Amino acid sequence: MIGAGPYGLAAGAHLKAKGIRTRVFGEPMEFWAKKMPEGMLLRSLREASNLSAPDEAFTLEDYESA
């Protein structure tokens, strides 16, 4: 998997859950860490913020309740 952003990590998690050996190459959120203007924050609609995970785990609701 080339790309360690949110979607690359989600795809890698699904492949691993299916028993497929996977390597993810890249730096997580590198674009935001290095290319965005200082002080700029990511702001997405809640509906656009949930990524797919195997077994529908690790939702925003799970994070908030923890």
C-alpha positions in Angstrom: 0.0 0.0 0.0 1.5 3.3 -1.0 0.2 6.1 1.1 -0.2 6.2 4.8 -3.0 8.7 4.9 -6.4 7.8 6.4 -7.6 5.9 3.4 -4.3 4.0 2.8 -4.3 3.0 6.5 -8.0 1.9 6.3 -7.3 -0.2 3.2 -4.3 -1.8 4.8 -6.4 -2.7 7.9 -9.0 -4.4 5.7 -6.4 -6.4 3.8 -4.7 -7.5 7.1 -8.1 -8.5 8.5 -8.5 -10.8 5.4 -5.1 -12.4 6.1 -3.3 -10.6 3.3 0.2 -9.5 4.3 0.4 -5.8 3.7 3.0 -3.0 4.1 2.1 0.6 4.2 4.6 3.1 2.9 4.5 6.8 3.7 4.2 9.2 6.6 0.8 9.4 8.3 -0.8 12.8 7.6 2.5 14.1 6.2 0.7 16.6 3.9 -1.1 18.3 6.8 2.0 18.3 9.0 4.3 19.8 6.3 2.3 21.6 3.7 -0.6 23.4 5.5 -0.2 27.0 6.7 0.7 27.4 10.3 -2.3 27.3 12.6 -4.6 25.8 10.0 -6.7 22.9 11.3 -8.5 20.1 9.5 -12.3 20.7 9.8 -14.5 18.1 8.1 -18.2 17.4 8.5 -18.8 14.5 10.8 -20.3 12.4 8.0 -17.0 12.8 6.1 -14.9 11.9 9.1 -15.7 8.2 9.6 -13.3 5.8 7.8 -14.0 2.2 7.2 -12.4 -0.3 9.6 -12.7 -4.1 9.8 -15.7 -5.3 11.8 -16.9 -1.7 11.9 -14.6 -1.0 14.9 -13.0 2.3 15.9 -15.8 4.6 15.0 -15.9 8.2 16.2 -18.6 7.2 18.6 -16.2 4.6 20.1 -13.5 7.2 20.4 -15.9 9.7 22.1 -17.2 7.1 24.6 -13.7 6.1 25.6 
